[in-house]
Amino acid sequence: MYYHASQIKDIKVLEPRKSNHNIPLVYLSVKRENTLVYLSNAVEKFCKEKGFQYEGVWTKWGPYGFDSHGILQYEEYYPNALEETYGGVGGYIYSCEKVEEDTEFELRIPDAIVSSKEVEVTSCEIIYDALTEILRAEESGQIRIVRYNDFIAKREKWLSSIIQSEFSESSNHPEYQFFLKQKFAKYLE
């Protein structure tokens, strides 16, 4: 089974969309829990809550990677990031049985596949609170969460450098700059 998360209801066929690779693809995972982090985007959620008006494509915020065992690891880059991003956010996990995988794309994302073809949805699971689901996955060892205090104690210098770089390279994304200024002002002074 393959899984895809979305906030869009009643999808019957997953259609290729442009994402980080700027190529229209459908992104899926063989691990349901790995899709949970895609139920919300911190940049979009924060900007909308603060009344920031934006009509373009929202910059994706992805403070996660994978540990040496291939377990998804979410890192809090600012205090309470997990709760702010996922608390109270609902969505859908779509399951698909058949996927025509494109193997020429090297994702370097464990357990993920992509397809440039439409993918028929087999079933749908409603997620009422993404935070609750992520915490369940953490409890069962399927996801690791590195809380802000643990993260910042070891990687603040790296974070400062990344935030400064991201800010200077995002002049065509005012929504992203707004988010970075609000969440990481001390690194941008």
Secondary structure as GFF3:
##gff-version 3
##sequence-region A 1 189
A	DSSP	beta_strand	2	6	.	.	.	ID=ss1
A	DSSP	beta_strand	13	14	.	.	.	ID=ss2
A	DSSP	beta_strand	17	18	.	.	.	ID=ss3
A	DSSP	beta_strand	24	29	.	.	.	ID=ss4
A	DSSP	alpha_helix	32	35	.	.	.	ID=ss5
A	DSSP	three_ten_helix	36	39	.	.	.	ID=ss6
A	DSSP	alpha_helix	42	49	.	.	.	ID=ss7
A	DSSP	beta_strand	64	66	.	.	.	ID=ss8
A	DSSP	beta_strand	72	75	.	.	.	ID=ss9
A	DSSP	alpha_helix	81	86	.	.	.	ID=ss10
A	DSSP	beta_strand	91	96	.	.	.	ID=ss11
A	DSSP	beta_strand	112	115	.	.	.	ID=ss12
A	DSSP	beta_strand	119	120	.	.	.	ID=ss13
A	DSSP	beta_strand	123	127	.	.	.	ID=ss14
A	DSSP	alpha_helix	130	139	.	.	.	ID=ss15
A	DSSP	beta_strand	143	146	.	.	.	ID=ss16
A	DSSP	alpha_helix	148	168	.	.	.	ID=ss17
A	DSSP	alpha_helix	174	183	.	.	.	ID=ss18
A	DSSP	three_ten_helix	185	187	.	.	.	ID=ss19
###
